[in-house]
Amino acid sequence: AGYVALWQCGQRFDLESSAVQKHRARLRQIGIDIKLPFDATRHGVVFIRNVREIERTFDAPLPSFYRPAVVPRHLQLVAA
């Protein structure tokens, strides 16, 4: 889970290290490749619940304070 958190922050890893290779192999089994730079549009949001349990999701819940944008009337045809 630590590797995933660092990977999301843009950390680069020494791919020659046996520890990194071991963790990369485990993460690739669940569809995460730490060799590639993190891209939120491709990888979605990764929630780290426990050090042994990783969940990936593409539909993160909206925060309670979020308000959708109000489109002015004169721009509604453009926005539609």
DRENMARGU-344978 format. One line per field, with one value per atom (N, C-alpha, C): residue in three letters; atom name; residue number from 1; x, y, z. Coordinates in steps of 0.02 Angstrom, whole numbers, plus 50000, padded with zeros to 5 digits. Layout:
N
res (ALA / ...)
atom (CA / ...)
n (NUM / ...)
c1 (X / ...)
c2 (Y / ...)
c3 (Z / ...)
This chain:
80
res (ALA / ALA / ALA / GLY / GLY / GLY / TYR / TYR / TYR / VAL / VAL / VAL / ALA / ALA / ALA / LEU / LEU / LEU / TRP / TRP / TRP / GLN / GLN / GLN / CYS / CYS / CYS / GLY / GLY / GLY / GLN / GLN / GLN / ARG / ARG / ARG / PHE / PHE / PHE / ASP / ASP / ASP / LEU / LEU / LEU / GLU / GLU / GLU / SER / SER / SER / SER / SER / SER / ALA / ALA / ALA / VAL / VAL / VAL / GLN / GLN / GLN / LYS / LYS / LYS / HIS / HIS / HIS / ARG / ARG / ARG / ALA / ALA / ALA / ARG / ARG / ARG / LEU / LEU / LEU / ARG / ARG / ARG / GLN / GLN / GLN / ILE / ILE / ILE / GLY / GLY / GLY / ILE / ILE / ILE / ASP / ASP / ASP / ILE / ILE / ILE / LYS / LYS / LYS / LEU / LEU / LEU / PRO / PRO / PRO / PHE / PHE / PHE / ASP / ASP / ASP / ALA / ALA / ALA / THR / THR / THR / ARG / ARG / ARG / HIS / HIS / HIS / GLY / GLY / GLY / VAL / VAL / VAL / VAL / VAL / VAL / PHE / PHE / PHE / ILE / ILE / ILE / ARG / ARG / ARG / ASN / ASN / ASN / VAL / VAL / VAL / ARG / ARG / ARG / GLU / GLU / GLU / ILE / ILE / ILE / GLU / GLU / GLU / ARG / ARG / ARG / THR / THR / THR / PHE / PHE / PHE / ASP / ASP / ASP / ALA / ALA / ALA / PRO / PRO / PRO / LEU / LEU / LEU / PRO / PRO / PRO / SER / SER / SER / PHE / PHE / PHE / TYR / TYR / TYR / ARG / ARG / ARG / PRO / PRO / PRO / ALA / ALA / ALA / VAL / VAL / VAL / VAL / VAL / VAL / PRO / PRO / PRO / ARG / ARG / ARG / HIS / HIS / HIS / LEU / LEU / LEU / GLN / GLN / GLN / LEU / LEU / LEU / VAL / VAL / VAL / ALA / ALA / ALA / ALA / ALA / ALA)
atom (N / CA / C / N / CA / C / N / CA / C / N / CA / C / N / CA / C / N / CA / C / N / CA / C / N / CA / C / N / CA / C / N / CA / C / N / CA / C / N / CA / C / N / CA / C / N / CA / C / N / CA / C / N / CA / C / N / CA / C / N / CA / C / N / CA / C / N / CA / C / N / CA / C / N / CA / C / N / CA / C / N / CA / C / N / CA / C / N / CA / C / N / CA / C / N / CA / C / N / CA / C / N / CA / C / N / CA / C / N / CA / C / N / CA / C / N / CA / C / N / CA / C / N / CA / C / N / CA / C / N / CA / C / N / CA / C / N / CA / C / N / CA / C / N / CA / C / N / CA / C / N / CA / C / N / CA / C / N / CA / C / N / CA / C / N / CA / C / N / CA / C / N / CA / C / N / CA / C / N / CA / C / N / CA / C / N / CA / C / N / CA / C / N / CA / C / N / CA / C / N / CA / C / N / CA / C / N / CA / C / N / CA / C / N / CA / C / N / CA / C / N / CA / C / N / CA / C / N / CA / C / N / CA / C / N / CA / C / N / CA / C / N / CA / C / N / CA / C / N / CA / C / N / CA / C / N / CA / C / N / CA / C / N / CA / C / N / CA / C / N / CA / C / N / CA / C / N / CA / C)
n (1 / 1 / 1 / 2 / 2 / 2 / 3 / 3 / 3 / 4 / 4 / 4 / 5 / 5 / 5 / 6 / 6 / 6 / 7 / 7 / 7 / 8 / 8 / 8 / 9 / 9 / 9 / 10 / 10 / 10 / 11 / 11 / 11 / 12 / 12 / 12 / 13 / 13 / 13 / 14 / 14 / 14 / 15 / 15 / 15 / 16 / 16 / 16 / 17 / 17 / 17 / 18 / 18 / 18 / 19 / 19 / 19 / 20 / 20 / 20 / 21 / 21 / 21 / 22 / 22 / 22 / 23 / 23 / 23 / 24 / 24 / 24 / 25 / 25 / 25 / 26 / 26 / 26 / 27 / 27 / 27 / 28 / 28 / 28 / 29 / 29 / 29 / 30 / 30 / 30 / 31 / 31 / 31 / 32 / 32 / 32 / 33 / 33 / 33 / 34 / 34 / 34 / 35 / 35 / 35 / 36 / 36 / 36 / 37 / 37 / 37 / 38 / 38 / 38 / 39 / 39 / 39 / 40 / 40 / 40 / 41 / 41 / 41 / 42 / 42 / 42 / 43 / 43 / 43 / 44 / 44 / 44 / 45 / 45 / 45 / 46 / 46 / 46 / 47 / 47 / 47 / 48 / 48 / 48 / 49 / 49 / 49 / 50 / 50 / 50 / 51 / 51 / 51 / 52 / 52 / 52 / 53 / 53 / 53 / 54 / 54 / 54 / 55 / 55 / 55 / 56 / 56 / 56 / 57 / 57 / 57 / 58 / 58 / 58 / 59 / 59 / 59 / 60 / 60 / 60 / 61 / 61 / 61 / 62 / 62 / 62 / 63 / 63 / 63 / 64 / 64 / 64 / 65 / 65 / 65 / 66 / 66 / 66 / 67 / 67 / 67 / 68 / 68 / 68 / 69 / 69 / 69 / 70 / 70 / 70 / 71 / 71 / 71 / 72 / 72 / 72 / 73 / 73 / 73 / 74 / 74 / 74 / 75 / 75 / 75 / 76 / 76 / 76 / 77 / 77 / 77 / 78 / 78 / 78 / 79 / 79 / 79 / 80 / 80 / 80)
c1 (50041 / 50000 / 50043 / 50101 / 50146 / 50171 / 50184 / 50207 / 50153 / 50090 / 50035 / 50028 / 50034 / 50029 / 50085 / 50146 / 50202 / 50194 / 50169 / 50158 / 50108 / 50054 / 50004 / 50033 / 50083 / 50114 / 50169 / 50182 / 50231 / 50300 / 50307 / 50371 / 50394 / 50458 / 50488 / 50524 / 50524 / 50553 / 50612 / 50659 / 50716 / 50690 / 50676 / 50645 / 50694 / 50757 / 50806 / 50805 / 50778 / 50775 / 50727 / 50748 / 50706 / 50642 / 50645 / 50585 / 50534 / 50558 / 50513 / 50484 / 50525 / 50500 / 50446 / 50455 / 50406 / 50340 / 50344 / 50283 / 50250 / 50290 / 50262 / 50224 / 50251 / 50217 / 50150 / 50149 / 50086 / 50035 / 50058 / 50012 / 49986 / 50028 / 50006 / 49951 / 49948 / 49895 / 49826 / 49825 / 49761 / 49755 / 49800 / 49793 / 49828 / 49876 / 49914 / 49987 / 50013 / 50083 / 50121 / 50163 / 50199 / 50257 / 50270 / 50322 / 50297 / 50231 / 50201 / 50183 / 50191 / 50171 / 50096 / 50077 / 50007 / 49967 / 49910 / 49865 / 49795 / 49764 / 49699 / 49645 / 49650 / 49598 / 49602 / 49661 / 49669 / 49665 / 49690 / 49694 / 49637 / 49600 / 49547 / 49576 / 49535 / 49556 / 49572 / 49628 / 49647 / 49638 / 49593 / 49583 / 49623 / 49664 / 49703 / 49668 / 49636 / 49599 / 49644 / 49684 / 49727 / 49792 / 49844 / 49907 / 49902 / 49856 / 49849 / 49790 / 49751 / 49690 / 49688 / 49685 / 49683 / 49621 / 49585 / 49524 / 49530 / 49514 / 49514 / 49442 / 49428 / 49361 / 49367 / 49321 / 49320 / 49264 / 49221 / 49167 / 49174 / 49213 / 49222 / 49161 / 49139 / 49080 / 49095 / 49044 / 49052 / 49051 / 49092 / 49090 / 49023 / 49005 / 48940 / 48936 / 48993 / 48993 / 48992 / 48995 / 48997 / 48929 / 48931 / 48870 / 48883 / 48837 / 48847 / 48848 / 48885 / 48890 / 48823 / 48809 / 48748 / 48766 / 48734 / 48749 / 48703 / 48731 / 48689 / 48644 / 48585 / 48534 / 48559 / 48599 / 48622 / 48675 / 48700 / 48749 / 48721 / 48658 / 48630 / 48632 / 48622 / 48625 / 48696 / 48745 / 48815 / 48834 / 48811 / 48830 / 48794 / 48738 / 48699 / 48730)
c2 (49941 / 50000 / 50063 / 50058 / 50115 / 50133 / 50081 / 50093 / 50128 / 50109 / 50140 / 50214 / 50229 / 50299 / 50341 / 50314 / 50350 / 50358 / 50306 / 50306 / 50360 / 50367 / 50419 / 50489 / 50497 / 50562 / 50577 / 50530 / 50543 / 50514 / 50474 / 50444 / 50396 / 50397 / 50349 / 50297 / 50234 / 50180 / 50150 / 50121 / 50085 / 50015 / 50006 / 49944 / 49885 / 49897 / 49843 / 49812 / 49846 / 49821 / 49761 / 49709 / 49649 / 49663 / 49707 / 49723 / 49759 / 49805 / 49842 / 49794 / 49748 / 49699 / 49655 / 49635 / 49593 / 49631 / 49693 / 49733 / 49750 / 49763 / 49778 / 49718 / 49658 / 49598 / 49588 / 49601 / 49594 / 49646 / 49708 / 49761 / 49750 / 49721 / 49708 / 49656 / 49612 / 49562 / 49595 / 49654 / 49690 / 49749 / 49752 / 49802 / 49868 / 49870 / 49932 / 49920 / 49960 / 49953 / 50016 / 50009 / 50067 / 50089 / 50051 / 50072 / 50131 / 50132 / 50186 / 50244 / 50307 / 50364 / 50362 / 50386 / 50386 / 50434 / 50411 / 50452 / 50440 / 50490 / 50481 / 50462 / 50483 / 50466 / 50393 / 50364 / 50294 / 50246 / 50267 / 50222 / 50231 / 50286 / 50297 / 50315 / 50317 / 50334 / 50270 / 50267 / 50208 / 50225 / 50189 / 50198 / 50146 / 50167 / 50121 / 50113 / 50055 / 50043 / 50014 / 49967 / 49931 / 49917 / 49903 / 49891 / 49828 / 49784 / 49722 / 49723 / 49776 / 49777 / 49842 / 49836 / 49894 / 49889 / 49944 / 49946 / 50001 / 49986 / 50036 / 50052 / 50116 / 50136 / 50196 / 50200 / 50256 / 50305 / 50288 / 50333 / 50353 / 50405 / 50430 / 50470 / 50464 / 50502 / 50577 / 50617 / 50689 / 50712 / 50760 / 50786 / 50820 / 50823 / 50852 / 50927 / 50961 / 51033 / 51050 / 51000 / 51013 / 51037 / 51090 / 51115 / 51114 / 51086 / 51087 / 51158 / 51168 / 51235 / 51258 / 51321 / 51351 / 51383 / 51358 / 51383 / 51442 / 51501 / 51559 / 51543 / 51574 / 51559 / 51571 / 51623 / 51637 / 51587 / 51544 / 51494 / 51423 / 51414 / 51347 / 51307 / 51339 / 51303 / 51280 / 51319 / 51300 / 51243 / 51246 / 51196 / 51129 / 51129 / 51067 / 51020)
c3 (50000 / 50000 / 50000 / 50031 / 50032 / 49962 / 49922 / 49854 / 49813 / 49824 / 49787 / 49806 / 49870 / 49892 / 49862 / 49863 / 49834 / 49758 / 49726 / 49653 / 49634 / 49674 / 49660 / 49668 / 49711 / 49721 / 49670 / 49624 / 49572 / 49585 / 49636 / 49654 / 49599 / 49583 / 49537 / 49579 / 49555 / 49593 / 49556 / 49595 / 49567 / 49547 / 49483 / 49460 / 49460 / 49475 / 49480 / 49549 / 49598 / 49667 / 49670 / 49706 / 49711 / 49750 / 49800 / 49838 / 49794 / 49753 / 49708 / 49656 / 49631 / 49583 / 49613 / 49676 / 49710 / 49718 / 49741 / 49751 / 49685 / 49634 / 49568 / 49541 / 49550 / 49527 / 49563 / 49628 / 49666 / 49644 / 49632 / 49612 / 49541 / 49498 / 49429 / 49427 / 49477 / 49480 / 49489 / 49519 / 49528 / 49480 / 49430 / 49377 / 49388 / 49435 / 49448 / 49429 / 49383 / 49364 / 49386 / 49436 / 49463 / 49418 / 49364 / 49317 / 49275 / 49262 / 49223 / 49268 / 49246 / 49288 / 49303 / 49362 / 49382 / 49340 / 49314 / 49275 / 49301 / 49333 / 49366 / 49316 / 49253 / 49205 / 49185 / 49189 / 49169 / 49228 / 49285 / 49343 / 49392 / 49387 / 49436 / 49504 / 49553 / 49620 / 49657 / 49691 / 49729 / 49803 / 49836 / 49907 / 49944 / 49992 / 50032 / 50098 / 50109 / 50170 / 50224 / 50204 / 50250 / 50212 / 50247 / 50212 / 50168 / 50182 / 50145 / 50097 / 50096 / 50056 / 50015 / 49949 / 49904 / 49861 / 49856 / 49815 / 49763 / 49701 / 49647 / 49629 / 49617 / 49596 / 49549 / 49502 / 49456 / 49472 / 49519 / 49537 / 49611 / 49622 / 49690 / 49711 / 49773 / 49795 / 49798 / 49783 / 49786 / 49859 / 49878 / 49946 / 49961 / 50023 / 50042 / 50027 / 50024 / 50011 / 49937 / 49892 / 49820 / 49794 / 49754 / 49721 / 49646 / 49606 / 49534 / 49507 / 49453 / 49423 / 49396 / 49405 / 49378 / 49311 / 49257 / 49191 / 49176 / 49159 / 49143 / 49084 / 49084 / 49033 / 48962 / 48951 / 48883 / 48858 / 48902 / 48882 / 48882 / 48897 / 48904 / 48838 / 48782 / 48719 / 48704 / 48723 / 48712 / 48759 / 48820 / 48870 / 48859 / 48824 / 48815 / 48766)
